[in-house]
Amino acid sequence: MTGFQNKGLLIDGKGHLLGRLATVVAKQLLQGQRIIIVRSEEINISGHFYRNKLKYLAFLRKRTNTKPARGPFHLRAPSRIFWRTVRGMLPHKTKRGARALGLLKAYEGRPSPYDKRKAMVVPSCLRVVKLAPHRKYCRLGRLSHEVGWKYQDIVQRLEEKRIVKGNQRTDDIKAWRKRRQAAIKRAHEKYGDEMKKCDSIIQSYGFTLV
């Protein structure tokens, strides 16, 4: 992981293993680092999908016998499942643990403020690094959808729109850089001698030109 960042670490959850990513995130939270997880629905869980679904359905049957409203509360959204996984790795009933848990934000997809920021990955938690190629795995988004999460299609449509918009923005930046380089080249051709004189005067005062 990188050093401490005031803006918070933005991690793209795609392709990470649930438990491994949660352990790294929990440790960073206890050290006071804010963390934002995007694309939680693309997090992977090791093991066959059917096996993981049976395990979650068994969890859904667990409740308080006398008054189910007391809990446990069965969260369905991928971001909330990840949040609950991290909570289990923190002393969340103490002030220190509660403060650490408050530093975590998890989202499905990649909402507005974070779609323009560069997201990082955690290599030690990636499925392609840590899981053998022949081992089965499943997506957290599919598991959530099967147990009651209702927004898979909406998140997928929004992600498709975001990708198209992001590609257009990248093309615009490339075109702007190309025009800028062409303008600089024309300026050097037209005002090359005058610019060299100005550069020599600036360097005589001890400044370096980039």
Contacts in CASP RR format, 6 or more apart in sequence:
PFRMAT RR
TARGET T0000
AUTHOR 0000-0000-0000
METHOD contacts of the structure
MODEL  1
MTGFQNKGLLIDGKGHLLGRLATVVAKQLLQGQRIIIVRSEEINISGHFY
RNKLKYLAFLRKRTNTKPARGPFHLRAPSRIFWRTVRGMLPHKTKRGARA
LGLLKAYEGRPSPYDKRKAMVVPSCLRVVKLAPHRKYCRLGRLSHEVGWK
YQDIVQRLEEKRIVKGNQRTDDIKAWRKRRQAAIKRAHEKYGDEMKKCDS
IIQSYGFTLV
1 9 0 8 1.000
1 24 0 8 1.000
1 28 0 8 1.000
1 122 0 8 1.000
2 9 0 8 1.000
2 120 0 8 1.000
4 31 0 8 1.000
4 32 0 8 1.000
4 33 0 8 1.000
5 33 0 8 1.000
5 34 0 8 1.000
7 34 0 8 1.000
8 33 0 8 1.000
8 34 0 8 1.000
8 35 0 8 1.000
8 36 0 8 1.000
9 28 0 8 1.000
9 33 0 8 1.000
9 34 0 8 1.000
9 35 0 8 1.000
9 36 0 8 1.000
9 120 0 8 1.000
10 36 0 8 1.000
10 38 0 8 1.000
10 114 0 8 1.000
10 117 0 8 1.000
10 118 0 8 1.000
10 119 0 8 1.000
10 120 0 8 1.000
11 21 0 8 1.000
11 25 0 8 1.000
11 35 0 8 1.000
11 36 0 8 1.000
11 37 0 8 1.000
11 38 0 8 1.000
11 119 0 8 1.000
11 120 0 8 1.000
11 121 0 8 1.000
11 122 0 8 1.000
12 38 0 8 1.000
12 39 0 8 1.000
12 110 0 8 1.000
12 119 0 8 1.000
12 120 0 8 1.000
12 121 0 8 1.000
13 21 0 8 1.000
13 37 0 8 1.000
13 38 0 8 1.000
13 39 0 8 1.000
13 40 0 8 1.000
13 42 0 8 1.000
13 43 0 8 1.000
13 121 0 8 1.000
14 39 0 8 1.000
14 42 0 8 1.000
14 43 0 8 1.000
15 42 0 8 1.000
15 43 0 8 1.000
15 44 0 8 1.000
15 126 0 8 1.000
15 127 0 8 1.000
15 128 0 8 1.000
16 43 0 8 1.000
16 44 0 8 1.000
16 121 0 8 1.000
16 122 0 8 1.000
16 125 0 8 1.000
16 126 0 8 1.000
16 127 0 8 1.000
17 43 0 8 1.000
17 44 0 8 1.000
17 45 0 8 1.000
17 46 0 8 1.000
17 125 0 8 1.000
17 126 0 8 1.000
17 127 0 8 1.000
17 130 0 8 1.000
17 131 0 8 1.000
17 137 0 8 1.000
18 43 0 8 1.000
18 44 0 8 1.000
18 45 0 8 1.000
18 82 0 8 1.000
18 85 0 8 1.000
18 140 0 8 1.000
19 85 0 8 1.000
19 125 0 8 1.000
20 122 0 8 1.000
20 124 0 8 1.000
20 125 0 8 1.000
20 130 0 8 1.000
21 37 0 8 1.000
21 43 0 8 1.000
21 82 0 8 1.000
21 122 0 8 1.000
21 125 0 8 1.000
22 82 0 8 1.000
22 85 0 8 1.000
22 86 0 8 1.000
22 89 0 8 1.000
23 89 0 8 1.000
24 122 0 8 1.000
24 124 0 8 1.000
24 125 0 8 1.000
25 35 0 8 1.000
25 37 0 8 1.000
25 86 0 8 1.000
25 104 0 8 1.000
26 86 0 8 1.000
26 88 0 8 1.000
26 89 0 8 1.000
26 90 0 8 1.000
26 100 0 8 1.000
28 35 0 8 1.000
29 35 0 8 1.000
29 86 0 8 1.000
29 90 0 8 1.000
29 100 0 8 1.000
29 101 0 8 1.000
29 102 0 8 1.000
29 103 0 8 1.000
29 104 0 8 1.000
30 90 0 8 1.000
30 96 0 8 1.000
30 97 0 8 1.000
30 100 0 8 1.000
32 100 0 8 1.000
32 103 0 8 1.000
33 103 0 8 1.000
34 103 0 8 1.000
34 104 0 8 1.000
34 105 0 8 1.000
35 103 0 8 1.000
35 104 0 8 1.000
35 105 0 8 1.000
36 105 0 8 1.000
36 106 0 8 1.000
36 107 0 8 1.000
36 114 0 8 1.000
37 79 0 8 1.000
37 82 0 8 1.000
37 104 0 8 1.000
37 105 0 8 1.000
37 106 0 8 1.000
37 107 0 8 1.000
38 107 0 8 1.000
38 109 0 8 1.000
38 110 0 8 1.000
38 111 0 8 1.000
38 114 0 8 1.000
38 119 0 8 1.000
39 107 0 8 1.000
39 108 0 8 1.000
39 109 0 8 1.000
39 110 0 8 1.000
39 159 0 8 1.000
40 77 0 8 1.000
40 78 0 8 1.000
40 79 0 8 1.000
40 81 0 8 1.000
40 82 0 8 1.000
40 106 0 8 1.000
40 107 0 8 1.000
40 108 0 8 1.000
40 109 0 8 1.000
40 140 0 8 1.000
40 141 0 8 1.000
41 78 0 8 1.000
41 108 0 8 1.000
41 109 0 8 1.000
41 139 0 8 1.000
41 140 0 8 1.000
41 141 0 8 1.000
41 144 0 8 1.000
41 152 0 8 1.000
41 155 0 8 1.000
42 139 0 8 1.000
42 140 0 8 1.000
42 141 0 8 1.000
43 78 0 8 1.000
43 82 0 8 1.000
43 139 0 8 1.000
43 140 0 8 1.000
43 141 0 8 1.000
44 127 0 8 1.000
44 131 0 8 1.000
44 137 0 8 1.000
44 138 0 8 1.000
44 139 0 8 1.000
44 140 0 8 1.000
45 52 0 8 1.000
45 137 0 8 1.000
45 138 0 8 1.000
45 139 0 8 1.000
45 140 0 8 1.000
45 143 0 8 1.000
46 127 0 8 1.000
46 131 0 8 1.000
46 135 0 8 1.000
46 136 0 8 1.000
46 137 0 8 1.000
47 135 0 8 1.000
47 136 0 8 1.000
47 137 0 8 1.000
47 138 0 8 1.000
48 136 0 8 1.000
48 138 0 8 1.000
49 136 0 8 1.000
49 138 0 8 1.000
49 142 0 8 1.000
49 143 0 8 1.000
52 138 0 8 1.000
52 143 0 8 1.000
53 143 0 8 1.000
53 146 0 8 1.000
53 147 0 8 1.000
56 143 0 8 1.000
56 147 0 8 1.000
57 147 0 8 1.000
59 74 0 8 1.000
60 74 0 8 1.000
60 147 0 8 1.000
62 72 0 8 1.000
63 71 0 8 1.000
63 72 0 8 1.000
64 70 0 8 1.000
64 71 0 8 1.000
64 72 0 8 1.000
75 81 0 8 1.000
75 83 0 8 1.000
75 84 0 8 1.000
76 144 0 8 1.000
76 147 0 8 1.000
76 148 0 8 1.000
76 149 0 8 1.000
77 108 0 8 1.000
77 144 0 8 1.000
77 149 0 8 1.000
77 151 0 8 1.000
78 108 0 8 1.000
78 140 0 8 1.000
78 141 0 8 1.000
78 144 0 8 1.000
78 149 0 8 1.000
79 106 0 8 1.000
79 107 0 8 1.000
79 108 0 8 1.000
80 106 0 8 1.000
81 140 0 8 1.000
81 144 0 8 1.000
82 106 0 8 1.000
82 140 0 8 1.000
83 104 0 8 1.000
83 106 0 8 1.000
86 101 0 8 1.000
86 104 0 8 1.000
87 101 0 8 1.000
90 97 0 8 1.000
90 100 0 8 1.000
90 101 0 8 1.000
91 97 0 8 1.000
92 98 0 8 1.000
92 100 0 8 1.000
92 101 0 8 1.000
107 114 0 8 1.000
108 151 0 8 1.000
108 155 0 8 1.000
109 155 0 8 1.000
109 158 0 8 1.000
109 159 0 8 1.000
109 162 0 8 1.000
110 119 0 8 1.000
110 159 0 8 1.000
110 162 0 8 1.000
115 162 0 8 1.000
115 166 0 8 1.000
123 129 0 8 1.000
124 130 0 8 1.000
127 137 0 8 1.000
131 137 0 8 1.000
141 149 0 8 1.000
141 152 0 8 1.000
142 152 0 8 1.000
144 152 0 8 1.000
145 152 0 8 1.000
187 195 0 8 1.000
188 195 0 8 1.000
199 209 0 8 1.000
202 209 0 8 1.000
203 209 0 8 1.000
END
